[in-house]
């Protein structure tokens, strides 16, 4: 899954640690999501979208068939 989490985090001038605290997850979780090493649960994806006031689709999109 592709994501724009780092972009939204930067737009709101948040560190990974600050966002993790707001969402109730670890900084390592934020790092893994940003690097597309971890796909968040649906619950966490909704939390992220709600936090930034956008839709899930604004933050996350399916990976392309070649893995990008």
Z-matrix of the N, CA and C atoms (Angstrom, degrees):
N
C 1 1.442
C 2 1.525 1 108.46
N 3 1.305 2 116.36 1 135.71
C 4 1.460 3 121.96 2 174.71
C 5 1.520 4 108.85 3 -89.40
N 6 1.324 5 115.86 4 154.66
C 7 1.459 6 117.95 5 177.97
C 8 1.516 7 111.30 6 -151.18
N 9 1.314 8 114.43 7 161.22
C 10 1.463 9 122.12 8 178.65
C 11 1.536 10 109.78 9 -117.17
N 12 1.315 11 116.32 10 28.10
C 13 1.461 12 120.23 11 -176.29
C 14 1.526 13 111.61 12 -59.81
N 15 1.316 14 117.13 13 -43.76
C 16 1.467 15 120.36 14 -179.60
C 17 1.528 16 110.54 15 -61.47
N 18 1.324 17 117.06 16 -37.88
C 19 1.470 18 121.75 17 178.86
C 20 1.528 19 109.98 18 -64.17
N 21 1.325 20 116.63 19 -48.70
C 22 1.470 21 119.84 20 179.96
C 23 1.525 22 111.25 21 -64.66
N 24 1.318 23 116.66 22 -38.11
C 25 1.457 24 120.23 23 178.53
C 26 1.529 25 110.21 24 -63.70
N 27 1.330 26 116.72 25 -42.83
C 28 1.467 27 120.99 26 178.81
C 29 1.525 28 111.34 27 -66.11
N 30 1.332 29 116.93 28 -39.73
C 31 1.465 30 120.53 29 179.87
C 32 1.526 31 111.05 30 -61.86
N 33 1.326 32 116.59 31 -28.67
C 34 1.463 33 121.07 32 -179.78
C 35 1.530 34 112.25 33 -100.71
N 36 1.341 35 115.13 34 9.22
C 37 1.466 36 121.67 35 176.73
C 38 1.529 37 111.82 36 52.55
N 39 1.332 38 115.35 37 49.29
C 40 1.461 39 121.70 38 179.87
C 41 1.519 40 110.55 39 -111.94
N 42 1.318 41 116.33 40 141.88
C 43 1.460 42 119.59 41 170.78
C 44 1.530 43 108.05 42 -81.35
N 45 1.316 44 115.52 43 166.41
C 46 1.463 45 119.26 44 175.72
C 47 1.521 46 110.14 45 -60.35
N 48 1.313 47 116.56 46 -39.83
C 49 1.465 48 121.43 47 -179.57
C 50 1.529 49 111.07 48 -64.31
N 51 1.328 50 117.25 49 -44.55
C 52 1.466 51 120.84 50 179.69
C 53 1.525 52 111.05 51 -61.10
N 54 1.328 53 116.59 52 -45.38
C 55 1.461 54 119.73 53 179.69
C 56 1.520 55 110.56 54 -64.87
N 57 1.312 56 117.10 55 -41.99
C 58 1.467 57 120.93 56 178.77
C 59 1.525 58 110.59 57 -57.91
N 60 1.327 59 116.97 58 -45.15
C 61 1.465 60 120.35 59 178.99
C 62 1.528 61 111.49 60 -62.40
N 63 1.324 62 116.73 61 -41.60
C 64 1.467 63 120.77 62 179.34
C 65 1.529 64 111.85 63 -62.95
N 66 1.331 65 115.99 64 -35.10
C 67 1.468 66 120.77 65 -175.71
C 68 1.524 67 113.13 66 -93.58
N 69 1.334 68 116.99 67 -9.80
C 70 1.463 69 120.02 68 -179.55
C 71 1.511 70 113.63 69 75.97
N 72 1.338 71 116.30 70 32.93
C 73 1.465 72 121.27 71 177.37
C 74 1.526 73 107.89 72 -127.34
N 75 1.320 74 116.91 73 178.27
C 76 1.454 75 120.64 74 178.47
C 77 1.524 76 110.41 75 -88.53
N 78 1.326 77 114.98 76 159.78
C 79 1.465 78 120.15 77 175.33
C 80 1.532 79 109.90 78 -60.22
N 81 1.320 80 116.63 79 -35.65
C 82 1.463 81 120.81 80 179.23
C 83 1.527 82 111.58 81 -61.05
N 84 1.340 83 116.57 82 -34.31
C 85 1.470 84 120.51 83 177.09
C 86 1.518 85 110.07 84 -64.71
N 87 1.329 86 117.38 85 -44.03
C 88 1.462 87 121.09 86 179.42
C 89 1.522 88 110.11 87 -63.39
N 90 1.326 89 116.49 88 -43.76
C 91 1.468 90 120.79 89 178.19
C 92 1.524 91 110.36 90 -58.60
N 93 1.320 92 117.03 91 -47.53
C 94 1.465 93 121.68 92 -177.61
C 95 1.527 94 111.25 93 -64.01
N 96 1.315 95 117.89 94 -39.87
C 97 1.466 96 120.62 95 178.07
C 98 1.521 97 109.65 96 -64.92
N 99 1.329 98 117.00 97 -47.26
C 100 1.466 99 120.77 98 -178.61
C 101 1.527 100 112.04 99 -60.68
N 102 1.321 101 116.71 100 -33.89
C 103 1.469 102 120.72 101 179.51
C 104 1.526 103 112.80 102 -87.70
N 105 1.334 104 116.58 103 5.86
C 106 1.472 105 122.96 104 -177.93
C 107 1.519 106 112.17 105 57.40
N 108 1.326 107 116.20 106 31.84
C 109 1.471 108 121.53 107 175.91
C 110 1.520 109 110.59 108 -93.34
N 111 1.325 110 116.37 109 -12.74
C 112 1.465 111 121.63 110 -176.03
C 113 1.522 112 108.55 111 -145.68
N 114 1.324 113 116.19 112 128.74
C 115 1.461 114 121.67 113 174.42
C 116 1.528 115 107.49 114 -94.21
N 117 1.320 116 117.13 115 123.73
C 118 1.464 117 119.28 116 -178.00
C 119 1.519 118 111.70 117 -68.08
N 120 1.311 119 115.12 118 156.85
C 121 1.464 120 119.73 119 173.16
C 122 1.524 121 108.08 120 -63.24
N 123 1.298 122 116.48 121 162.97
C 124 1.463 123 120.41 122 177.78
C 125 1.524 124 110.23 123 -60.63
N 126 1.319 125 116.16 124 -39.71
C 127 1.462 126 120.55 125 178.29
C 128 1.529 127 111.33 126 -59.81
N 129 1.328 128 116.87 127 -45.72
C 130 1.460 129 120.43 128 179.80
C 131 1.527 130 111.01 129 -68.61
N 132 1.315 131 117.60 130 -38.02
C 133 1.464 132 120.32 131 177.64
C 134 1.530 133 110.46 132 -60.95
N 135 1.334 134 116.99 133 -41.77
C 136 1.468 135 120.48 134 176.43
C 137 1.531 136 110.86 135 -64.04
N 138 1.332 137 117.03 136 -41.99
C 139 1.471 138 120.85 137 178.63
C 140 1.524 139 110.97 138 -58.78
N 141 1.329 140 115.16 139 -44.95
C 142 1.468 141 120.35 140 -179.67
C 143 1.528 142 110.32 141 -62.07
N 144 1.318 143 116.01 142 -48.69
C 145 1.470 144 120.24 143 -179.27
C 146 1.525 145 110.76 144 -61.55
N 147 1.321 146 117.06 145 -45.68
C 148 1.475 147 120.49 146 179.04
C 149 1.524 148 111.17 147 -61.42
N 150 1.314 149 116.36 148 -41.26
C 151 1.457 150 120.26 149 -178.97
C 152 1.534 151 111.04 150 -57.97
N 153 1.336 152 116.07 151 -41.91
C 154 1.462 153 120.25 152 -178.51
C 155 1.529 154 112.74 153 -89.77
N 156 1.337 155 117.52 154 -3.94
C 157 1.458 156 120.89 155 178.25
C 158 1.512 157 113.57 156 71.22
N 159 1.331 158 116.25 157 33.60
C 160 1.468 159 121.85 158 -179.34
C 161 1.529 160 109.06 159 -130.75
N 162 1.317 161 116.26 160 177.79
C 163 1.466 162 120.01 161 176.58
C 164 1.531 163 109.93 162 -86.81
N 165 1.299 164 115.73 163 161.13
C 166 1.470 165 120.27 164 176.06
C 167 1.523 166 109.97 165 -56.75
N 168 1.334 167 116.40 166 -39.75
C 169 1.459 168 120.85 167 -178.47
C 170 1.522 169 112.35 168 -65.08
N 171 1.339 170 117.23 169 -24.68
C 172 1.465 171 119.82 170 176.37
C 173 1.528 172 111.00 171 -69.07
N 174 1.321 173 116.84 172 -30.85
C 175 1.462 174 121.52 173 -177.09
C 176 1.525 175 111.72 174 -96.75
N 177 1.331 176 117.20 175 -41.12
C 178 1.468 177 121.26 176 -173.76
C 179 1.518 178 111.10 177 -119.25
N 180 1.335 179 115.12 178 143.91
C 181 1.463 180 120.52 179 174.74
C 182 1.529 181 108.73 180 -143.00
N 183 1.317 182 116.16 181 153.95
C 184 1.469 183 118.76 182 -178.97
C 185 1.532 184 110.97 183 -63.79
N 186 1.296 185 115.62 184 149.09
C 187 1.479 186 120.01 185 175.28
C 188 1.517 187 109.02 186 -70.07
N 189 1.298 188 116.14 187 148.82
C 190 1.465 189 120.28 188 176.21
C 191 1.523 190 109.05 189 -73.58
N 192 1.337 191 117.28 190 160.67
C 193 1.476 192 119.93 191 -177.58
C 194 1.536 193 114.07 192 -55.80
N 195 1.330 194 118.35 193 -26.89
C 196 1.471 195 118.83 194 -179.99
C 197 1.524 196 112.24 195 -87.13
N 198 1.362 197 116.00 196 7.57
C 199 1.452 198 120.12 197 173.61
C 200 1.514 199 115.64 198 94.42
N 201 1.319 200 117.92 199 1.83
C 202 1.478 201 120.54 200 179.29
C 203 1.488 202 112.46 201 -83.17
